[in-house]
Amino acid sequence: MTNDPIPVRFARVLLMVDALLWLAFAGLTAAGAHPSYGGMSVYRWPITLLALLSAILLGGLSVFLGKPSPTGYWLTTGFLAAMIIASLFDQFGLADLVFVALTALPLVLLVMSRAWYLHPVITGKQA
């Protein structure tokens, strides 16, 4: 395990929590339990697949962020920002507010710890 800063650890945990929430949403949607995508809705399976893809990406990015990597940093911040922006183009309710908060918090933590990702330690010296 690397000697990563506390904000990085917390951001990675929040990304995994976010991934688990997306996985739960995918399961609910696939089971037809979500009121907007239940039954014979034409959007049920595409939304399920997108939610599952989001869960996989968030989980993978959380693992990828375990080491200081500019690529991982930019991919994660870009994906989180895109998720926040995309959520603003839909009806905005309490669930959306919680989602945006859970997505924005790791983004803020990653931006706070950007030096750890963008200037990784190389052979014991700062680059």
C-alpha positions as CSV (number, residue, x, y, z in Angstrom):
1,M,0.0,0.0,0.0
2,T,1.3,3.5,-0.8
3,N,1.6,6.2,1.7
4,D,-1.3,8.2,0.4
5,P,-2.7,11.3,2.1
6,I,-5.9,11.1,4.1
7,P,-8.0,13.1,1.6
8,V,-7.0,10.5,-1.1
9,R,-8.1,7.6,1.1
10,F,-11.4,9.3,1.9
11,A,-12.0,10.1,-1.8
12,R,-11.3,6.5,-2.7
13,V,-13.7,5.2,-0.1
14,L,-16.4,7.7,-1.3
15,L,-15.9,6.5,-4.8
16,M,-16.5,2.9,-3.7
17,V,-19.6,4.0,-1.8
18,D,-20.8,5.8,-5.0
19,A,-20.0,2.6,-7.0
20,L,-22.1,0.5,-4.6
21,L,-25.0,3.0,-4.9
22,W,-24.9,2.8,-8.6
23,L,-24.8,-1.0,-8.4
24,A,-27.8,-0.9,-6.1
25,F,-29.6,1.4,-8.6
26,A,-28.8,-1.0,-11.4
27,G,-30.2,-3.9,-9.5
28,L,-33.4,-2.0,-8.6
29,T,-33.8,-0.9,-12.2
30,A,-33.1,-4.4,-13.6
31,A,-35.7,-5.9,-11.2
32,G,-38.3,-3.3,-12.3
33,A,-38.5,-1.9,-8.8
34,H,-37.7,1.7,-9.8
35,P,-41.0,3.6,-10.5
36,S,-39.6,5.5,-13.5
37,Y,-38.1,2.4,-15.2
38,G,-40.3,-0.4,-14.1
39,G,-42.4,-2.8,-16.0
40,M,-42.1,-2.6,-19.8
41,S,-40.4,0.7,-20.0
42,V,-38.2,1.0,-23.0
43,Y,-35.5,2.7,-20.9
44,R,-35.2,0.0,-18.3
45,W,-32.4,-2.0,-19.7
46,P,-30.3,0.9,-21.2
47,I,-30.5,2.7,-17.8
48,T,-29.6,-0.6,-16.0
49,L,-26.5,-1.0,-18.3
50,L,-25.4,2.6,-17.9
51,A,-25.8,2.3,-14.1
52,L,-23.8,-0.9,-14.1
53,L,-21.1,0.7,-16.3
54,S,-20.9,3.6,-13.9
55,A,-20.5,1.3,-10.9
56,I,-17.7,-0.6,-12.7
57,L,-16.0,2.6,-13.7
58,L,-16.2,4.2,-10.3
59,G,-14.9,1.0,-8.6
60,G,-12.1,0.7,-11.1
61,L,-11.1,4.3,-10.8
62,S,-11.1,4.0,-7.0
63,V,-8.6,1.1,-7.3
64,F,-6.6,3.0,-10.0
65,L,-6.2,6.0,-7.7
66,G,-4.3,4.0,-5.1
67,K,-1.0,5.1,-6.7
68,P,-0.1,8.7,-7.7
69,S,-1.0,8.7,-11.4
70,P,-1.8,11.8,-13.4
71,T,-3.8,9.6,-15.8
72,G,-6.0,8.2,-13.0
73,Y,-6.5,11.7,-11.6
74,W,-7.6,13.2,-14.8
75,L,-9.9,10.3,-15.8
76,T,-11.5,10.3,-12.4
77,T,-12.0,14.1,-12.1
78,G,-13.3,14.2,-15.7
79,F,-15.7,11.3,-15.1
80,L,-17.0,12.8,-11.8
81,A,-17.5,16.2,-13.3
82,A,-19.3,14.7,-16.3
83,M,-21.6,12.8,-13.9
84,I,-22.4,16.0,-12.0
85,I,-23.1,18.0,-15.1
86,A,-25.3,15.2,-16.6
87,S,-27.4,15.0,-13.5
88,L,-28.2,18.7,-13.8
89,F,-30.0,18.1,-17.1
90,D,-32.8,16.0,-15.5
91,Q,-35.5,16.7,-13.1
92,F,-33.7,17.7,-9.9
93,G,-35.1,16.4,-6.6
94,L,-33.8,15.3,-3.2
95,A,-32.3,12.1,-4.5
96,D,-30.4,14.1,-7.2
97,L,-29.1,16.5,-4.6
98,V,-27.8,13.6,-2.5
99,F,-26.2,12.1,-5.7
100,V,-24.5,15.3,-6.6
101,A,-23.2,15.8,-3.1
102,L,-21.8,12.2,-3.0
103,T,-20.2,12.8,-6.4
104,A,-18.9,16.3,-5.7
105,L,-17.2,15.4,-2.4
106,P,-14.7,13.0,-3.8
107,L,-14.1,15.4,-6.7
108,V,-13.3,18.2,-4.2
109,L,-11.0,15.9,-2.2
110,L,-9.2,14.9,-5.4
111,V,-8.7,18.5,-6.4
112,M,-7.4,19.2,-2.9
113,S,-4.9,16.5,-3.2
114,R,-4.0,17.0,-6.9
115,A,-0.3,17.6,-6.1
116,W,0.0,14.0,-4.9
117,Y,-1.3,12.8,-8.3
118,L,0.3,15.3,-10.6
119,H,3.8,15.4,-9.0
120,P,4.4,11.8,-8.0
121,V,7.5,10.9,-6.0
122,I,10.2,9.4,-8.4
123,T,13.0,7.4,-6.9
124,G,12.7,9.1,-3.5
125,K,12.8,12.7,-4.8
126,Q,10.1,15.1,-5.8
127,A,9.7,15.4,-9.6
